[in-house]
Structures are given as structure tokens and as C-alpha cells.
Amino acid sequence: MIRIDTNFLGKINAFADPTNPYGSTANQNRLNSQGISLTYQTNPVTKISKLIVEFSQDVTYYLSTLDELVITAKVEDIIGNETEVTTNYHLIYS
């Protein structure tokens, strides 16, 4: 599961299921109503999936007011071992 926490957006939960990145209809409705959509792109050769998070114009404007975006991802392997990874992005606009 991936969580993106900001004061305006709240928590964005994405699940590692390429057929259903939202995990539930309630989560999908909540995110879509905030202008956030989730999809996966899977490389047909390597079978590696990439999560795509798209933001509406309003959300993009809000993100443009931030200096930094922090994304925390909790990754779980097939036997249940969890690792949490936090990445800080410094946003630069031109």
C-alpha cells in the first residue's frame, strides 16, 4: 500500500493490485471526488507494474504551492515481511 499524506489531500491509499489499485469502491469514490485517479501500467515484457497517480487541475495547483512532497510506501513481500520507504520530493516549477 502507498500512502501520500498532505494537509489538503489527506491520505491517498493505493494497493499493489494492478486490476484494482483502489482496494475498495469507497476508497475509489473518495479519491476520485478529490480529483485523484490511480492506474497501473504493466510492461508486457518484464511484467513489472508501475503505479500512475494522476491529479486534477485543482490538485495540481495545490501541489504547486508546496516546496516538498513526502511519499511513504509500505512494501510487503510474498511471505509477509514489510518494509517502509519514505521519499522526499522537492518540487521545482518553471
Residue, then its C-alpha position, 0 to 999 in steps of 0.5 A: m500500500i502507498r500512502i501520500d499524506t498532505n494537509f489538503l489531500g489527506k491520505i491517498n491509499a493505493f494497493a499493489d493490485p494492478t486490476n484494482p489499485y483502489g482496494s475498495t469502491a469507497n476508497q475509489n469514490r473518495l479519491n476520485s471526488q478529490g480529483i485523484s485517479l490511480t492506474y497501473q501500467t504493466n510492461p508486457v515484457t518484464k511484467i513489472s507494474k508501475l503505479i500512475v497517480e494522476f491529479s486534477q487541475d485543482v490538485t495540481y495547483y495545490l501541489s504547486t504551492l508546496d516546496e516538498l512532497v513526502i511519499t511513504a510506501k509500505v512494501e510487503d513481500i510474498i511471505g509477509n515481511e514489510t518494509e517502509v520507504t519514505t521519499n522526499y520530493h522537492l518540487i521545482y516549477s518553471 
